[in-house]
Amino acid sequence: MEIELYEHNLEAYNTAKAMLHITGKAVIVHPTGTGKSFIGFKFAEDNPDKHILWLTPS
C-alpha cells in the first residue's frame, strides 16, 4: 500500500526531496500534529536502498 500525503505534506516532501538532491541534506519543520511522520515514512518507502537519519525530540 502506497503512502499518500496531504497537500501541505506533499509540498514539504517535494521541497525536501529537491534539497536532498542539491545539498544532500534536508529538514522539515512543521507544527505538532501536521503529519511530519508520514513524510518520513514516504521517504523511507520511496528510498528503500538509502540510509535515513530520523531525529525526533521528545
All heavy atoms as TSV, in Angstrom:
chain	resi	resn	atom	element	x	y	z
A	1	MET	N	N	0.847	-1.181	0.000
A	1	MET	CA	C	0.000	0.000	0.000
A	1	MET	C	C	0.889	1.241	0.000
A	1	MET	O	O	1.766	1.380	0.832
A	1	MET	CB	C	-0.900	-0.003	1.231
A	1	MET	CG	C	-1.785	1.194	1.301
A	1	MET	SD	S	-3.235	1.013	2.324
A	1	MET	CE	C	-2.611	1.258	3.944
A	2	GLU	N	N	0.686	2.113	-0.948
A	2	GLU	CA	C	1.489	3.320	-1.078
A	2	GLU	C	C	0.970	4.418	-0.164
A	2	GLU	O	O	-0.231	4.637	-0.047
A	2	GLU	CB	C	1.459	3.806	-2.527
A	2	GLU	CG	C	2.365	4.983	-2.767
A	2	GLU	CD	C	2.408	5.370	-4.225
A	2	GLU	OE1	O	2.265	4.483	-5.084
A	2	GLU	OE2	O	2.585	6.567	-4.497
A	3	ILE	N	N	1.895	5.129	0.480
A	3	ILE	CA	C	1.533	6.235	1.365
A	3	ILE	C	C	1.148	7.438	0.509
A	3	ILE	O	O	1.871	7.827	-0.401
A	3	ILE	CB	C	2.706	6.598	2.291
A	3	ILE	CG1	C	2.992	5.426	3.236
A	3	ILE	CG2	C	2.419	7.875	3.068
A	3	ILE	CD1	C	4.249	5.575	4.045
A	4	GLU	N	N	0.002	8.031	0.803
A	4	GLU	CA	C	-0.449	9.244	0.130
A	4	GLU	C	C	-0.422	10.381	1.147
A	4	GLU	O	O	-0.960	10.243	2.237
A	4	GLU	CB	C	-1.855	9.058	-0.427
A	4	GLU	CG	C	-1.922	8.022	-1.542
A	4	GLU	CD	C	-3.292	7.941	-2.185
A	4	GLU	OE1	O	-4.000	8.969	-2.220
A	4	GLU	OE2	O	-3.645	6.848	-2.640
A	5	LEU	N	N	0.203	11.474	0.774
A	5	LEU	CA	C	0.361	12.607	1.677
A	5	LEU	C	C	-0.703	13.668	1.443
A	5	LEU	O	O	-1.155	13.855	0.309
A	5	LEU	CB	C	1.741	13.244	1.472
A	5	LEU	CG	C	2.946	12.362	1.744
A	5	LEU	CD1	C	4.235	13.091	1.350
A	5	LEU	CD2	C	2.998	11.925	3.187
A	6	TYR	N	N	-1.075	14.370	2.535
A	6	TYR	CA	C	-1.927	15.548	2.380
A	6	TYR	C	C	-1.146	16.602	1.605
A	6	TYR	O	O	0.082	16.580	1.552
A	6	TYR	CB	C	-2.325	16.118	3.745
A	6	TYR	CG	C	-3.299	15.273	4.504
A	6	TYR	CD1	C	-3.013	14.833	5.786
A	6	TYR	CD2	C	-4.531	14.925	3.956
A	6	TYR	CE1	C	-3.905	14.058	6.503
A	6	TYR	CE2	C	-5.441	14.145	4.664
A	6	TYR	CZ	C	-5.124	13.730	5.936
A	6	TYR	OH	O	-6.010	12.965	6.638
A	7	GLU	N	N	-1.854	17.549	1.006
A	7	GLU	CA	C	-1.236	18.550	0.131
A	7	GLU	C	C	-0.097	19.305	0.823
A	7	GLU	O	O	0.960	19.500	0.232
A	7	GLU	CB	C	-2.299	19.539	-0.365
A	7	GLU	CG	C	-1.782	20.528	-1.390
A	7	GLU	CD	C	-1.294	19.884	-2.671
A	7	GLU	OE1	O	-1.861	18.870	-3.097
A	7	GLU	OE2	O	-0.325	20.410	-3.253
A	8	HIS	N	N	-0.300	19.745	2.079
A	8	HIS	CA	C	0.752	20.514	2.754
A	8	HIS	C	C	1.995	19.654	2.998
A	8	HIS	O	O	3.118	20.155	2.945
A	8	HIS	CB	C	0.240	21.126	4.064
A	8	HIS	CG	C	-0.106	20.135	5.122
A	8	HIS	ND1	N	-1.289	19.419	5.107
A	8	HIS	CD2	C	0.574	19.726	6.218
A	8	HIS	CE1	C	-1.321	18.631	6.164
A	8	HIS	NE2	N	-0.205	18.787	6.845
A	9	ASN	N	N	1.814	18.370	3.232
A	9	ASN	CA	C	2.963	17.491	3.423
A	9	ASN	C	C	3.591	17.083	2.093
A	9	ASN	O	O	4.805	16.882	2.029
A	9	ASN	CB	C	2.571	16.257	4.234
A	9	ASN	CG	C	2.384	16.579	5.692
A	9	ASN	OD1	O	2.963	17.537	6.198
A	9	ASN	ND2	N	1.577	15.812	6.386
A	10	LEU	N	N	2.814	16.981	1.049
A	10	LEU	CA	C	3.361	16.677	-0.269
A	10	LEU	C	C	4.266	17.816	-0.733
A	10	LEU	O	O	5.339	17.582	-1.283
A	10	LEU	CB	C	2.226	16.446	-1.275
A	10	LEU	CG	C	2.650	16.064	-2.680
A	10	LEU	CD1	C	3.486	14.781	-2.681
A	10	LEU	CD2	C	1.424	15.891	-3.558
A	11	GLU	N	N	3.862	19.052	-0.467
A	11	GLU	CA	C	4.695	20.206	-0.818
A	11	GLU	C	C	6.019	20.159	-0.048
A	11	GLU	O	O	7.089	20.368	-0.624
A	11	GLU	CB	C	3.947	21.500	-0.510
A	11	GLU	CG	C	4.703	22.744	-0.888
A	11	GLU	CD	C	3.926	24.024	-0.621
A	11	GLU	OE1	O	2.690	23.966	-0.488
A	11	GLU	OE2	O	4.572	25.070	-0.554
A	12	ALA	N	N	5.960	19.866	1.247
A	12	ALA	CA	C	7.180	19.756	2.060
A	12	ALA	C	C	8.042	18.597	1.587
A	12	ALA	O	O	9.274	18.706	1.525
A	12	ALA	CB	C	6.815	19.578	3.534
A	13	TYR	N	N	7.422	17.483	1.245
A	13	TYR	CA	C	8.137	16.315	0.749
A	13	TYR	C	C	8.895	16.643	-0.538
A	13	TYR	O	O	10.079	16.342	-0.665
A	13	TYR	CB	C	7.145	15.173	0.504
A	13	TYR	CG	C	7.752	13.944	-0.108
A	13	TYR	CD1	C	8.435	13.022	0.674
A	13	TYR	CD2	C	7.645	13.689	-1.469
A	13	TYR	CE1	C	8.993	11.879	0.119
A	13	TYR	CE2	C	8.201	12.558	-2.038
A	13	TYR	CZ	C	8.870	11.656	-1.239
A	13	TYR	OH	O	9.436	10.529	-1.792
A	14	ASN	N	N	8.226	17.278	-1.483
A	14	ASN	CA	C	8.854	17.625	-2.756
A	14	ASN	C	C	9.984	18.637	-2.570
A	14	ASN	O	O	11.030	18.541	-3.221
A	14	ASN	CB	C	7.813	18.141	-3.753
A	14	ASN	CG	C	6.907	17.040	-4.233
A	14	ASN	OD1	O	7.297	15.881	-4.316
A	14	ASN	ND2	N	5.677	17.390	-4.549
A	15	THR	N	N	9.793	19.594	-1.674
A	15	THR	CA	C	10.843	20.570	-1.390
A	15	THR	C	C	12.049	19.891	-0.748
A	15	THR	O	O	13.199	20.144	-1.133
A	15	THR	CB	C	10.307	21.683	-0.466
A	15	THR	OG1	O	9.209	22.330	-1.111
A	15	THR	CG2	C	11.387	22.705	-0.154
A	16	ALA	N	N	11.803	19.008	0.211
A	16	ALA	CA	C	12.891	18.292	0.876
A	16	ALA	C	C	13.620	17.384	-0.107
A	16	ALA	O	O	14.853	17.276	-0.078
A	16	ALA	CB	C	12.347	17.481	2.049
A	17	LYS	N	N	12.874	16.753	-0.993
A	17	LYS	CA	C	13.478	15.882	-1.999
A	17	LYS	C	C	14.414	16.689	-2.905
A	17	LYS	O	O	15.513	16.249	-3.219
A	17	LYS	CB	C	12.375	15.191	-2.805
A	17	LYS	CG	C	12.863	14.068	-3.671
A	17	LYS	CD	C	11.730	13.179	-4.169
A	17	LYS	CE	C	10.782	13.882	-5.069
A	17	LYS	NZ	N	9.856	12.980	-5.772
A	18	ALA	N	N	13.992	17.881	-3.292
A	18	ALA	CA	C	14.832	18.752	-4.119
A	18	ALA	C	C	16.083	19.179	-3.355
A	18	ALA	O	O	17.187	19.188	-3.912
A	18	ALA	CB	C	14.036	19.978	-4.573
A	19	MET	N	N	15.928	19.515	-2.079
A	19	MET	CA	C	17.084	19.911	-1.271
A	19	MET	C	C	18.052	18.754	-1.089
A	19	MET	O	O	19.272	18.952	-1.097
A	19	MET	CB	C	16.635	20.444	0.091
A	19	MET	CG	C	15.937	21.791	0.022
A	19	MET	SD	S	16.912	23.086	-0.786
A	19	MET	CE	C	18.335	23.163	0.255
A	20	LEU	N	N	17.534	17.562	-0.914
A	20	LEU	CA	C	18.409	16.392	-0.809
A	20	LEU	C	C	19.218	16.199	-2.087
A	20	LEU	O	O	20.397	15.867	-2.036
A	20	LEU	CB	C	17.595	15.135	-0.506
A	20	LEU	CG	C	17.130	14.975	0.925
A	20	LEU	CD1	C	16.132	13.831	1.030
A	20	LEU	CD2	C	18.312	14.728	1.844
A	21	HIS	N	N	18.581	16.437	-3.213
A	21	HIS	CA	C	19.267	16.300	-4.495
A	21	HIS	C	C	20.367	17.354	-4.643
A	21	HIS	O	O	21.453	17.063	-5.143
A	21	HIS	CB	C	18.267	16.413	-5.642
A	21	HIS	CG	C	18.875	16.305	-6.994
A	21	HIS	ND1	N	19.350	15.110	-7.497
A	21	HIS	CD2	C	19.107	17.241	-7.939
A	21	HIS	CE1	C	19.855	15.319	-8.694
A	21	HIS	NE2	N	19.711	16.606	-8.995
A	22	ILE	N	N	20.096	18.576	-4.192
A	22	ILE	CA	C	21.040	19.687	-4.343
A	22	ILE	C	C	22.159	19.635	-3.303
A	22	ILE	O	O	23.335	19.774	-3.639
A	22	ILE	CB	C	20.307	21.042	-4.259
A	22	ILE	CG1	C	19.345	21.186	-5.439
A	22	ILE	CG2	C	21.281	22.208	-4.203
A	22	ILE	CD1	C	18.355	22.318	-5.291
A	23	THR	N	N	21.800	19.444	-2.029
A	23	THR	CA	C	22.775	19.580	-0.944
A	23	THR	C	C	23.087	18.276	-0.208
A	23	THR	O	O	24.032	18.227	0.565
A	23	THR	CB	C	22.288	20.589	0.108
A	23	THR	OG1	O	21.133	20.060	0.772
A	23	THR	CG2	C	21.947	21.930	-0.517
A	24	GLY	N	N	22.237	17.271	-0.391
A	24	GLY	CA	C	22.417	16.025	0.352
A	24	GLY	C	C	21.828	16.083	1.753
A	24	GLY	O	O	21.974	15.142	2.527
A	25	LYS	N	N	21.162	17.191	2.081
A	25	LYS	CA	C	20.567	17.366	3.410
A	25	LYS	C	C	19.192	18.020	3.271
A	25	LYS	O	O	18.953	18.776	2.329
A	25	LYS	CB	C	21.430	18.277	4.281
A	25	LYS	CG	C	22.829	17.816	4.485
A	25	LYS	CD	C	23.612	18.869	5.235
A	25	LYS	CE	C	25.086	18.642	5.023
A	25	LYS	NZ	N	25.871	19.750	5.549
A	26	ALA	N	N	18.336	17.750	4.223
A	26	ALA	CA	C	17.027	18.411	4.257
A	26	ALA	C	C	16.478	18.331	5.671
A	26	ALA	O	O	16.840	17.437	6.433
A	26	ALA	CB	C	16.054	17.750	3.294
A	27	VAL	N	N	15.623	19.262	5.998
A	27	VAL	CA	C	14.937	19.256	7.283
A	27	VAL	C	C	13.504	19.722	7.036
A	27	VAL	O	O	13.247	20.540	6.155
A	27	VAL	CB	C	15.654	20.161	8.320
A	27	VAL	CG1	C	15.667	21.604	7.864
A	27	VAL	CG2	C	15.040	20.015	9.693
A	28	ILE	N	N	12.591	19.174	7.817
A	28	ILE	CA	C	11.192	19.589	7.730
A	28	ILE	C	C	10.767	20.032	9.119
A	28	ILE	O	O	10.849	19.258	10.082
A	28	ILE	CB	C	10.295	18.441	7.232
A	28	ILE	CG1	C	10.707	18.065	5.815
A	28	ILE	CG2	C	8.826	18.834	7.299
A	28	ILE	CD1	C	10.081	16.811	5.287
A	29	VAL	N	N	10.344	21.283	9.220
A	29	VAL	CA	C	9.895	21.832	10.500
A	29	VAL	C	C	8.433	22.229	10.323
A	29	VAL	O	O	8.130	23.202	9.640
A	29	VAL	CB	C	10.746	23.053	10.918
A	29	VAL	CG1	C	10.276	23.596	12.258
A	29	VAL	CG2	C	12.220	22.683	10.972
A	30	HIS	N	N	7.561	21.440	10.907
A	30	HIS	CA	C	6.116	21.698	10.880
A	30	HIS	C	C	5.602	21.599	12.308
A	30	HIS	O	O	6.194	20.902	13.139
A	30	HIS	CB	C	5.395	20.650	10.037
A	30	HIS	CG	C	5.421	20.910	8.571
A	30	HIS	ND1	N	4.736	20.123	7.682
A	30	HIS	CD2	C	6.022	21.847	7.811
A	30	HIS	CE1	C	4.913	20.564	6.457
A	30	HIS	NE2	N	5.704	21.605	6.513
A	31	PRO	N	N	4.474	22.230	12.603
A	31	PRO	CA	C	3.896	22.145	13.950
A	31	PRO	C	C	3.472	20.722	14.307
A	31	PRO	O	O	3.263	19.866	13.438
A	31	PRO	CB	C	2.660	23.045	13.872
A	31	PRO	CG	C	2.856	23.903	12.668
A	31	PRO	CD	C	3.705	23.110	11.729
A	32	THR	N	N	3.342	20.486	15.573
A	32	THR	CA	C	2.867	19.208	16.090
A	32	THR	C	C	1.499	18.888	15.504
A	32	THR	O	O	0.642	19.766	15.377
A	32	THR	CB	C	2.756	19.273	17.636
A	32	THR	OG1	O	4.045	19.578	18.155
A	32	THR	CG2	C	2.253	17.975	18.219
A	33	GLY	N	N	1.331	17.624	15.114
A	33	GLY	CA	C	0.032	17.165	14.638
A	33	GLY	C	C	-0.239	17.379	13.163
A	33	GLY	O	O	-1.374	17.188	12.721
A	34	THR	N	N	0.783	17.766	12.398
A	34	THR	CA	C	0.551	18.030	10.977
A	34	THR	C	C	0.947	16.871	10.077
A	34	THR	O	O	0.838	16.974	8.855
A	34	THR	CB	C	1.305	19.298	10.525
A	34	THR	OG1	O	2.701	19.115	10.767
A	34	THR	CG2	C	0.803	20.530	11.261
A	35	GLY	N	N	1.444	15.777	10.648
A	35	GLY	CA	C	1.744	14.589	9.855
A	35	GLY	C	C	3.174	14.473	9.373
A	35	GLY	O	O	3.442	13.831	8.355
A	36	LYS	N	N	4.105	15.102	10.099
A	36	LYS	CA	C	5.513	15.023	9.700
A	36	LYS	C	C	6.000	13.585	9.602
A	36	LYS	O	O	6.795	13.258	8.721
A	36	LYS	CB	C	6.393	15.776	10.701
A	36	LYS	CG	C	6.199	17.261	10.727
A	36	LYS	CD	C	7.066	17.931	11.770
A	36	LYS	CE	C	6.787	17.497	13.180
A	36	LYS	NZ	N	5.484	17.847	13.718
A	37	SER	N	N	5.556	12.737	10.469
A	37	SER	CA	C	5.995	11.335	10.455
A	37	SER	C	C	5.683	10.677	9.121
A	37	SER	O	O	6.475	9.884	8.610
A	37	SER	CB	C	5.333	10.548	11.578
A	37	SER	OG	O	5.761	11.024	12.820
A	38	PHE	N	N	4.553	11.028	8.543
A	38	PHE	CA	C	4.176	10.429	7.267
A	38	PHE	C	C	5.112	10.858	6.143
A	38	PHE	O	O	5.330	10.111	5.193
A	38	PHE	CB	C	2.715	10.741	6.935
A	38	PHE	CG	C	1.768	9.973	7.806
A	38	PHE	CD1	C	1.216	10.554	8.926
A	38	PHE	CD2	C	1.464	8.658	7.518
A	38	PHE	CE1	C	0.366	9.837	9.748
A	38	PHE	CE2	C	0.606	7.922	8.320
A	38	PHE	CZ	C	0.063	8.514	9.452
A	39	ILE	N	N	5.674	12.064	6.256
A	39	ILE	CA	C	6.669	12.496	5.279
A	39	ILE	C	C	7.892	11.586	5.384
A	39	ILE	O	O	8.425	11.127	4.379
A	39	ILE	CB	C	7.060	13.969	5.491
A	39	ILE	CG1	C	5.839	14.867	5.298
A	39	ILE	CG2	C	8.179	14.370	4.531
A	39	ILE	CD1	C	6.057	16.313	5.708
A	40	GLY	N	N	8.313	11.311	6.609
A	40	GLY	CA	C	9.432	10.389	6.819
A	40	GLY	C	C	9.129	8.990	6.324
A	40	GLY	O	O	9.982	8.347	5.694
A	41	PHE	N	N	7.924	8.511	6.593
A	41	PHE	CA	C	7.525	7.187	6.107
A	41	PHE	C	C	7.572	7.138	4.574
A	41	PHE	O	O	7.999	6.147	3.981
A	41	PHE	CB	C	6.116	6.826	6.574
A	41	PHE	CG	C	5.948	6.714	8.057
A	41	PHE	CD1	C	4.751	7.075	8.654
A	41	PHE	CD2	C	6.965	6.245	8.871
A	41	PHE	CE1	C	4.568	6.970	10.015
A	41	PHE	CE2	C	6.798	6.133	10.237
A	41	PHE	CZ	C	5.602	6.498	10.830
A	42	LYS	N	N	7.133	8.236	3.932
A	42	LYS	CA	C	7.127	8.300	2.474
A	42	LYS	C	C	8.558	8.283	1.927
A	42	LYS	O	O	8.846	7.598	0.942
A	42	LYS	CB	C	6.376	9.557	2.007
A	42	LYS	CG	C	6.250	9.688	0.508
A	42	LYS	CD	C	5.340	8.631	-0.067
A	42	LYS	CE	C	5.106	8.857	-1.542
A	42	LYS	NZ	N	4.524	7.674	-2.180
A	43	PHE	N	N	9.469	9.018	2.568
A	43	PHE	CA	C	10.869	8.985	2.147
A	43	PHE	C	C	11.424	7.577	2.244
A	43	PHE	O	O	12.105	7.096	1.349
A	43	PHE	CB	C	11.723	9.921	3.004
A	43	PHE	CG	C	11.833	11.307	2.455
A	43	PHE	CD1	C	11.267	12.373	3.128
A	43	PHE	CD2	C	12.507	11.570	1.271
A	43	PHE	CE1	C	11.357	13.652	2.639
A	43	PHE	CE2	C	12.606	12.845	0.767
A	43	PHE	CZ	C	12.025	13.893	1.460
A	44	ALA	N	N	11.136	6.906	3.347
A	44	ALA	CA	C	11.616	5.531	3.528
A	44	ALA	C	C	11.005	4.607	2.469
A	44	ALA	O	O	11.701	3.756	1.912
A	44	ALA	CB	C	11.272	5.043	4.931
A	45	GLU	N	N	9.734	4.774	2.206
A	45	GLU	CA	C	9.060	3.952	1.201
A	45	GLU	C	C	9.663	4.155	-0.192
A	45	GLU	O	O	9.876	3.200	-0.933
A	45	GLU	CB	C	7.573	4.307	1.175
A	45	GLU	CG	C	6.775	3.563	0.132
A	45	GLU	CD	C	5.325	4.002	0.107
A	45	GLU	OE1	O	5.061	5.173	-0.247
A	45	GLU	OE2	O	4.466	3.183	0.457
A	46	ASP	N	N	9.958	5.405	-0.532
A	46	ASP	CA	C	10.465	5.724	-1.864
A	46	ASP	C	C	11.967	5.482	-2.015
A	46	ASP	O	O	12.483	5.543	-3.132
A	46	ASP	CB	C	10.159	7.189	-2.208
A	46	ASP	CG	C	8.680	7.427	-2.463
A	46	ASP	OD1	O	7.917	6.443	-2.564
A	46	ASP	OD2	O	8.281	8.607	-2.549
A	47	ASN	N	N	12.668	5.241	-0.910
A	47	ASN	CA	C	14.123	5.069	-0.946
A	47	ASN	C	C	14.568	3.880	-0.104
A	47	ASN	O	O	15.347	4.030	0.841
A	47	ASN	CB	C	14.808	6.344	-0.445
A	47	ASN	CG	C	14.487	7.536	-1.307
A	47	ASN	OD1	O	15.042	7.683	-2.374
A	47	ASN	ND2	N	13.560	8.367	-0.852
A	48	PRO	N	N	14.116	2.677	-0.442
A	48	PRO	CA	C	14.430	1.512	0.399
A	48	PRO	C	C	15.920	1.161	0.422
A	48	PRO	O	O	16.365	0.481	1.347
A	48	PRO	CB	C	13.618	0.386	-0.249
A	48	PRO	CG	C	13.436	0.812	-1.666
A	48	PRO	CD	C	13.335	2.315	-1.617
A	49	ASP	N	N	16.691	1.676	-0.523
A	49	ASP	CA	C	18.122	1.376	-0.579
A	49	ASP	C	C	18.975	2.428	0.128
A	49	ASP	O	O	20.193	2.317	0.172
A	49	ASP	CB	C	18.577	1.262	-2.033
A	49	ASP	CG	C	18.315	2.537	-2.820
A	49	ASP	OD1	O	17.297	3.204	-2.557
A	49	ASP	OD2	O	19.130	2.861	-3.700
A	50	LYS	N	N	18.359	3.453	0.711
A	50	LYS	CA	C	19.090	4.558	1.347
A	50	LYS	C	C	19.075	4.416	2.864
A	50	LYS	O	O	18.188	3.792	3.444
A	50	LYS	CB	C	18.439	5.906	0.995
A	50	LYS	CG	C	18.331	6.184	-0.477
A	50	LYS	CD	C	19.686	6.491	-1.073
A	50	LYS	CE	C	19.501	6.865	-2.527
A	50	LYS	NZ	N	20.716	6.954	-3.254
A	51	HIS	N	N	20.060	5.045	3.503
A	51	HIS	CA	C	20.096	5.162	4.962
A	51	HIS	C	C	19.422	6.486	5.322
A	51	HIS	O	O	19.744	7.516	4.736
A	51	HIS	CB	C	21.525	5.158	5.474
A	51	HIS	CG	C	22.229	3.875	5.248
A	51	HIS	ND1	N	22.109	2.798	6.077
A	51	HIS	CD2	C	23.048	3.490	4.240
A	51	HIS	CE1	C	22.828	1.800	5.621
A	51	HIS	NE2	N	23.413	2.184	4.495
A	52	ILE	N	N	18.515	6.455	6.272
A	52	ILE	CA	C	17.772	7.652	6.669
A	52	ILE	C	C	17.983	7.904	8.156
A	52	ILE	O	O	17.757	7.013	8.967
A	52	ILE	CB	C	16.263	7.481	6.364
A	52	ILE	CG1	C	16.071	7.291	4.861
A	52	ILE	CG2	C	15.481	8.683	6.876
A	52	ILE	CD1	C	14.654	6.893	4.467
A	53	LEU	N	N	18.447	9.102	8.486
A	53	LEU	CA	C	18.593	9.512	9.882
A	53	LEU	C	C	17.356	10.336	10.230
A	53	LEU	O	O	17.106	11.384	9.640
A	53	LEU	CB	C	19.853	10.352	10.077
A	53	LEU	CG	C	20.050	10.937	11.467
A	53	LEU	CD1	C	20.179	9.829	12.511
A	53	LEU	CD2	C	21.269	11.844	11.469
A	54	TRP	N	N	16.602	9.854	11.187
A	54	TRP	CA	C	15.327	10.481	11.554
A	54	TRP	C	C	15.437	10.893	13.006
A	54	TRP	O	O	15.452	10.050	13.902
A	54	TRP	CB	C	14.237	9.452	11.362
A	54	TRP	CG	C	12.828	9.876	11.552
A	54	TRP	CD1	C	12.333	10.859	12.342
A	54	TRP	CD2	C	11.706	9.270	10.926
A	54	TRP	NE1	N	10.985	10.909	12.260
A	54	TRP	CE2	C	10.572	9.934	11.398
A	54	TRP	CE3	C	11.553	8.231	10.034
A	54	TRP	CZ2	C	9.296	9.590	10.994
A	54	TRP	CZ3	C	10.285	7.894	9.642
A	54	TRP	CH2	C	9.163	8.567	10.102
A	55	LEU	N	N	15.509	12.191	13.272
A	55	LEU	CA	C	15.631	12.722	14.634
A	55	LEU	C	C	14.292	13.284	15.078
A	55	LEU	O	O	13.694	14.096	14.379
A	55	LEU	CB	C	16.699	13.808	14.697
A	55	LEU	CG	C	18.082	13.393	14.248
A	55	LEU	CD1	C	19.007	14.608	14.227
A	55	LEU	CD2	C	18.635	12.311	15.139
A	56	THR	N	N	13.856	12.865	16.246
A	56	THR	CA	C	12.594	13.339	16.798
A	56	THR	C	C	12.791	13.713	18.255
A	56	THR	O	O	13.152	12.861	19.069
A	56	THR	CB	C	11.514	12.235	16.707
A	56	THR	OG1	O	11.403	11.814	15.350
A	56	THR	CG2	C	10.179	12.752	17.185
A	57	PRO	N	N	12.597	14.977	18.606
A	57	PRO	CA	C	12.749	15.351	20.013
A	57	PRO	C	C	11.604	14.782	20.843
A	57	PRO	O	O	10.503	14.576	20.338
A	57	PRO	CB	C	12.697	16.872	19.988
A	57	PRO	CG	C	11.951	17.218	18.747
A	57	PRO	CD	C	12.239	16.105	17.769
A	58	SER	N	N	11.886	14.536	22.093
A	58	SER	CA	C	10.816	14.040	22.974
A	58	SER	C	C	10.752	14.838	24.236
A	58	SER	O	O	11.631	15.565	24.574
A	58	SER	CB	C	11.060	12.580	23.325
A	58	SER	OG	O	12.288	12.420	23.983
